[in-house]
């Protein structure tokens, strides 16, 4: 996973969704993608946090 790339895509989606001229169908697709990206990013961050905690215990 490329964390920075995924974060950039999430920011792009956010900007697109701020535009009120998107059709509902496109908005729903972008929203769904954003939710999936958010889940992946949270999992990545949680994994990184666990790694740091394990390293601190040593």
ROKE-707296 format. One record per residue (C-alpha): residue in three letters; residue number from 0; x, y, z. Coordinates in Angstrom, 2 decimals, decimal comma. Layout:
ala/NUM/X/Y/Z
...
REM end
This chain:
unk/0/0,00/0,00/0,00
unk/1/1,25/3,46/-0,86
unk/2/-0,05/5,52/2,06
unk/3/0,75/8,89/0,52
unk/4/-0,86/7,97/-2,80
unk/5/-4,04/6,79/-1,06
unk/6/-4,18/9,96/1,05
unk/7/-3,79/12,07/-2,08
unk/8/-6,65/10,19/-3,76
unk/9/-8,84/10,73/-0,70
unk/10/-8,10/14,47/-0,85
unk/11/-8,96/14,49/-4,57
unk/12/-12,28/12,81/-3,85
unk/13/-13,01/15,32/-1,11
unk/14/-12,41/18,22/-3,48
unk/15/-14,60/16,68/-6,17
unk/16/-17,41/16,07/-3,70
unk/17/-17,33/19,69/-2,58
unk/18/-18,43/20,62/-6,10
unk/19/-22,21/20,64/-5,96
unk/20/-22,57/20,05/-9,71
unk/21/-21,79/16,32/-9,57
unk/22/-24,56/13,94/-10,56
unk/23/-25,89/11,82/-7,70
unk/24/-24,57/8,62/-9,26
unk/25/-21,04/10,04/-9,47
unk/26/-21,26/11,37/-5,92
unk/27/-22,26/7,93/-4,65
unk/28/-19,36/6,26/-6,47
unk/29/-16,90/8,75/-5,04
unk/30/-18,38/8,39/-1,56
unk/31/-18,09/4,61/-1,73
unk/32/-14,47/4,88/-2,86
unk/33/-13,75/7,33/-0,04
unk/34/-15,23/4,99/2,56
unk/35/-13,13/2,09/1,29
unk/36/-9,98/4,20/1,21
unk/37/-10,66/5,42/4,74
unk/38/-10,99/1,84/5,98
unk/39/-7,70/0,84/4,33
unk/40/-5,91/3,88/5,70
unk/41/-7,20/3,27/9,23
unk/42/-6,04/-0,35/9,07
unk/43/-2,62/0,77/7,88
unk/44/-2,33/3,36/10,65
unk/45/-3,46/0,87/13,29
unk/46/-0,87/-1,62/12,03
unk/47/1,85/1,01/12,16
unk/48/0,78/1,96/15,67
unk/49/1,00/-1,66/16,82
unk/50/4,46/-1,96/15,30
unk/51/5,65/1,14/17,14
unk/52/4,16/-0,09/20,41
unk/53/5,92/-3,45/20,03
unk/54/9,22/-1,74/19,30
unk/55/8,82/0,47/22,37
unk/56/8,26/-2,60/24,56
unk/57/11,66/-4,04/23,63
REM end
